[in-house]
Amino acid sequence: MVFLRTSEKAGSCFIRTDQLDGETDWKLKVAVSCTQRLPSLGDLFSINAYVYAQKPQLDIHSFEGTFTREDSDPPVHESLGIENTLWASTVVASGTVIGVVIYTGKETRSVMNTSNPKNKVGLLDLELNQLTKALFLALVALSVVMVTIQGFVGPWYRNLFRFLLLFSYIIPISLRVNLDMGKAAYGWMIMKDGNIPGTVVRTSTIPEELGRLAYLLTDKTGTLTQNEMIFKRLHLGTVSYGTDTMDEIQSHIINSYSQVHSQASGNNTSLIPPRKTQSSTPKVRKSVTSRVHEAVKAIALCHNVTPVYESRAGSGGDSECTEADRDFGDESRTYQASSPDEVALVQWTQSAGLTLVSRDLTSMQLRTPGGQLLTYCVLQTFPFTSESKRMGIIVKDESTAEITFYLKGADAVMAPIVQYNDWLEEECGNMAREGLRTLVVARKCLTEEQYQDFESRYNQAKLSLHDRALKVAAVVESLEREMELLGLTGVEDQLQADVRPTLEMLRNAGIKIWMLTGDKLETATCIAKSSHLVSRTQGLHVFSPVASRGEAHLELNALRRRQDSALVISGDSLEVCLRYYELELLELVRQCPAVVCCRCSPTQKARVVRLLQQHTGRRTCAVGEPHPGPRAARRGNVPEHFKRIWCLDAHRQSDGGNDVSMIQAADCGIGIEGKEGKQASLAADFSITQFKHIGRLLMVHGRNSYKRSAALGQFVLHRGLIISTMQAVFSSVFYFASVPLYQGFLMVGYATIYTMFPVFSLVLDQDVQPEMAMLYPELYKDLTKGRALSFKTFLTWVLISVYQGGVLMFGALLLFEAEFVHVVLISFTALVLTELLMVALAVRTWHWLMALAELLSLGCYVASLALLNEYFDVAFITTGAFLWKVSAVTVVSCLPLYVLKYLKRKLSPPSYSKLSS
């Protein structure tokens, strides 16, 4: 909605937009001035005005419109920008706001950036579905062959259906049950892992996906970083101050103001050192104290930070707190700004002795170490934009009437603006290599005439209807010439614990890491370097902003020439390239070792995920902090009714959260539960508490889940195939009769109590110890090739099943003596023993539960031999002939496989066994 009026005296308020762009800092919003100036709230209903707004769009960073009041003479026209709008699913920091709603329902930014969730199916399930289809075709083909050999005599279609039922064990009905139980077991193991405490598995369908990932797409804010800025360095050209020498700066500030105070000869208001000679005679070398003082004062003044004071205890949650209700002590003060960098700088000036105590749209006050208040009028503010890459402010010192233009920004744009120096470029490079975010601070002293001339030209440019932005920028740039360089600051965005080794581990595992963030290009690039997302040996190619097909073509050619370079691209440029050169762009970025997409909207993030899935066919994982939850509403002085409204809306609109669309689009979504509470990852498939836990989640649990499910699935297939082979052999020998080999309980018992426990115990198997999997992440590369379950391994198991089924049946028939019941007894006993021995053959690391499952199943079968007299001849069981015949058949069916496994381990061992040895 368009922001018309607020109860705050400044005519502005702060909102938090993490539901839309993921940024947890506060953004300044300004009310329309002609409605804010109305004497009372009721006057809003008596004016004749209208709003022109652009049509609904996805872009959350821009808005164009006009506000026109027609009942004044002359009519008032005000331009509306993004700073004059308030959005759904945001928090208002203080006071109450009134506005006119322009977009509702499906037209709001949050809903337009929402994607519908999909039901996720794991790649292993899809592969098993393909194998099951092949088995169904084999079932039909085998039945048709049997009927054909019969010669289609009599009611052949009835025989066909009888054969379909007899061979139906080829289709493993119990496969889905076993796999789902296995997935539940994997989820329980993940949540019980003491090395990744607090991990929650929110899905029971895709734990194996953790072992098949080729691309990891991560957010930055709250995912790689803690979003906590710490001031680390101040460089003044000849002297540099770090964290261990900050106390020297404090002493310089104290000395500076004590000297001024002593020289003021009783005039306590004139607290600023005279600066008459600074612009006219720059060659005069200033003292270190003076230079430190000027730099700190510039940092304390050049920002968009507003101090907010908590209400005193007991004053209630009323939005209209009186001045007396506010506690103006340092302990109750918090800072709000559109960037955490800004807050870090102002907090540092406070620690240095110069404290920002109040701020509104027209003035700000600083408190010196001695307790005096310095008041400055804010004449103009030039906010930071991604195009200008700098922020400026013009202030007037009320005590001396001096007007100063302060400017701070990125070194690339500030270098040509400041006076010549020989240290700025080198020091910026040094700080960037340390992973610090740099800002160059400069100033220019203006006379009253210079400022009046600038103001008239600036106001005229702002009223322009055509090319307004260009004309305004040109006027501001006329001031930005030969500015005095005051210093260079370095701020560190604290990374989460062990982010660097975790990213290194994932890179060694063959996983390509992409960072998709809504942050600015410089911030994203800095974090990519400091987190080692881009390794020191790799180049960094920044994709220039493009707006047309021709520009995109030229940039893609430039990227094609940069081999083995990480790519940094903005969301707008990405959109243009995808519109004209989707295939070419994706072909190039697939070859990049790492990709950073900055200024990405939530919809763009989800689209990137889907494009990767479509064009690479590989599995993707999205990591983010999708839904920061209602705790954000407690920050600052927020009225209770706003807290209630926002908390309800946040839950309702959780799908519109910053990373939710990306997480839902990916094959596997991981949410990080940050400081904002447990709601932070409800949209994800897996919730973790720290980014570093991803390493163990993928290397250990992903590996185990995939390997175990592959073994379990193939074993269940083998269990059905072997008994179907025996049935086929039996029917063939007895003139292709459609007569079942095993009756009633034997068929039920075979798939349940006789073999279920040992087969299911494979969910405890592991080929590599967890420590080994973490130490050698390169082992993960084998998993992405899908060799544990493929048509090759499937055909191997089919051959094993046919061989064993044939041996068991022909062996029992060869040892056939007097009665048919002996064939059933010998073959079924050998079948159960073969299954138990095959499980033992497949096990790579024994667990005591596995041995217990084997013994339990064997015990159940031995007990049933004595109890099921209708199926078994008890007298024959106790004879020596039974024992040697069963042993002979079982040895012939299993011994060759044990020999083959031994030879394979000796002649062609898998990579993990080489490491283990």
Buried (B, 14 or more C-beta within 10 A) or exposed (E): BBBBBBBBEBBBBBBBBBBBBBBBBBBBBBBBEBBBEBEEEEEBEEBEBEBEBEEBEEBBBEBEBEBBBEEEEEEBEBBBEBBBBBBBBBBBBBBBBBBBEBBEEEEBBBBBBBBEBEEBEBBBBEBBEEBBEBBEEBBBEBBEBBBEEBEEEEEEEEBBEBBBEBBBBBBBEBBBEBBEBBBBBBBEBBBEBEEBEEBBBBBBBBBBBBBBBBBBBBBBBBBBBBBEBBBBBBBBBEEBBEEEEBEBBBBBBBBBBEBBBEEBEEEEEBBBBEBEEBBEEEEEEBEEBBBBBBBBBBBBBBBBBBBBBBBEEEBEEEBEBEEEBBBEEEEBBBBBBBBBBBBBBBBBBBEBBBBBBBBBBEBBBBBBBEEBEBBBBBBBBBEBEBEBBBBBBBBBBBBBEBBBBBBBBBBEBBBEBBEEEEBBEEBBEBBBEBBBBBBBBBBBBBEEEBBEEBBEBBEEBEEEEEEEEEBBBEBBEEBBEEBBBBBBBBBBBEBBEBBBEBBBBBBBBBBBBBBBBBBBBBBBBBBBBBBBBBEEEBEBBBBEBBEEEEBBBEBBEEBEEBEEBBBBBBBBBBBBBBEBBEEBBBEBBBEBBBBBBBBBBBBBBBBBBBBBBEBBEBBBBBBBBBBBBBBBBEBBBBBEEBBEBBBEBBEEBBBBBBBBBBBBBBBBBBBBBBBBEEBBBBBBBBBBBBBBBBBBBBBBBBBBBBBBBBBBBBBBBBBBBBBBBBBBBBBBEEEBBBEBBBEEEBBEBBBBBBBBBBBBBBBBBBBBBBEBBBBBBEBBBBBBEBEBBBEEBBEEBBEBBBBBBBBBBBBBBEBEEEEEEBBBBBBBBBBBBBBBBBBBEBBBEEBEBBBEBBEBBBEBBEEBBEEBEEBBBEEBBEEEEBEEBBEBBBBBBBEBBBEEEEEEEEEEEBEBEEBBE
